[in-house]
Amino acid sequence: MTREILVVLHAGREKNRRTAAAVAHRLAESGVRLRVIGEEWAEVENGGLPASLTPRVVEGRPGCAEGAEVVLVLGGDGTLLRAAEMARPVGVPLLGVNLGRVGFLAETEEESLGEALDAVVDGKYSVEERMTIDAVARLNGHVLVRSWALNEATVEKSSRERILEVVLEVDGRPVSAFGCDGVICATPTGSTAYAFSAGGPLVWPQVEALLLVPSNAHALFSRPMVVAPDTEVAIEVDPTGPPAVLECDGRRNVVLPPAARVELSRSNDPVRMVRLDGQPFADRLVRKFDLPVRGWRGAPQSGS
């Protein structure tokens, strides 16, 4: 049976398209077939492939990765978040190759693409699970929308002119009420993204927790909080104030009318991620954020 890998591509750059064509040929040489998203692949030159290994075109919808061994993501974090929508419903792991700028979610960089492809072909990789968030928006008890997030779910004001008034609830008890630009509920994976920009802590991805980070809150108590992974969180929008917006990973959003309530909890469906070399998270932080580590000597050697 032919092995198959779904490629999700940021096709807006010629360099990325050339990289995708090279990936197609490299995998074809190993007898691995590509599954691709039609609109992404339209301008990719992949001539010369055997007919039996010509990329199979599918529609980029949730679950289209079913049956694939891996989803290979060629792009930045936004491309990986889009690919997660296709992979999560069917449990296929994602392997991100950063062709963008920071690319914090990516497992490897463009210069290591060859080694990453070798690892996939040889089956020399591991898979870890990243927790996700379920988000349910209600109004007067009626469900407005159900969604999910890998990085973060946010409740934000819908207009620049008005402050959003919210009440924050944890495990059925009110914790604080304040005016703000919004409230971010993030996973450890998302702690390096929007939540970090809003002043939240960095959390190692192996830690299971939810982060609550107010954005520009007008309150004496508006510190970020880290709560247990099974905590039930709710954000209530003031019934006399302006509407808000629920956004999940910056990709799925819905307008929240006044008096809406957003309930957030750990999802039963994680996103699976390919790991290649087991690089420590601390090393990734230093590399991606260009952190200063000059002067570090490390632990004393035995007998020194």
Beta strands, then each sheet from edge to edge (+ up, - down):
strand 1: 3-9
strand 2: 32-37
strand 3: 56-58
strand 4: 70-75
strand 5: 94-98
strand 6: 108-109
strand 7: 126-130
strand 8: 133-139
strand 9: 142-149
strand 10: 152-157
strand 11: 164-170
strand 12: 173-180
strand 13: 182-186
strand 14: 210-215
strand 15: 225-227
strand 16: 233-237
strand 17: 244-248
strand 18: 252-256
strand 19: 261-266
strand 20: 271-275
sheet 1: 3+ 2+ 1+ 4+ 5+ 6+
sheet 2: 7+ 20-
sheet 3: 9+ 8- 19+ 16- 11+ 12-
sheet 4: 15+ 14- 13+ 10- 17+ 18-
end
